[in-house]
Amino acid sequence: MFKVFKYSFFDLVRSRWIYAYLLFFLLVTTGLVWSGSDLSRALISLMNILLILCPLIGTLFGALYYYNSREFIDLLLALPLPRRSIFLGKYLGLAISLSASFLLGIGLPMVVFGVFSSGLLTNFLTLLATGIFLTFIFTAIAFVVALKSENPIRGFGMAIFIWLFLSVIYDGILLVVMMYFESYPLDRFALIASLFNPVDLSRILIMLQLDISALMGYTGAVFRKFLGTGTGIAVAYSALACWIVVPVLLFIRCAGRKDF
């Protein structure tokens, strides 16, 4: 698995798309900090960008990388190698290369502009952690979809729909439900529903850390009461970890049963 990961990682590091991804975050972060001269505002703006872009890039790159690597994967499958090692190596190579680009793109400008001496280090680390989690989660989901669908067009369509559902549609459905049943106590329902959407959960964690949960009204107070505690934070990150583990187990199981 390590050899497959090593080859995939260094192959992706030479890709211009990885550098474009790094350059985008580098320019955006530098521009936000330079123009606003306020790291806290820059972190809030970066939150809105990464919550959309990290899942989208993970989804697109995951599906694209799998379909473009089919011939190489078929070659590896002809060798006496465990299927689990092949697909885990490919997955980790892509997820880690994307995460490294994200880390460098946001991290370098923030370090240069003094995030370590600003008192916002915890907020910054939370932002980085959620971005990495979302990258790993949606890359794994893209692998599951690509393994399930032989047709690239259908696979891309399904992957984009999952990203759109979790990033936009899910929030709309949740908002309608909470408005329709506003006369009922929905505290526990809102907490549980957030655990079933990694994008929402990441947004809540960042907003709580940046101390802007008041923008969420009464719901923000409920989230702060639970997710603002040590136990709540542990539960939230455990839920994000489960969002990585479950799709990874699914694509390993699918790869083991698939007739290539």
Secondary structure, DSSP 8 states (H G I E B T S, - for coil): -HHHHHHHHHHHHT-HHHHHHHHHHHHHHHHHHHHH--HHHHHHHHHHHHHHHHHHHHHHHHHHHHHHTHHHHHHHHTSS--HHHHHHHHHHHHHHHHHHHHHHHHHHHHHHTTGGGTT-HHHHHHHHHHHHHHHHHHHHHHHHHHHH-S-HHHHHHHHHHHHHIIIIIHHHHHHHHHHHTTTS--HHHHHHHHHT-HHHHHHHHHHHHTT-GGGGHHHHHHHHHHHTSHHHHHHHHHHHHHHHHHHHHHHHHHHHH---
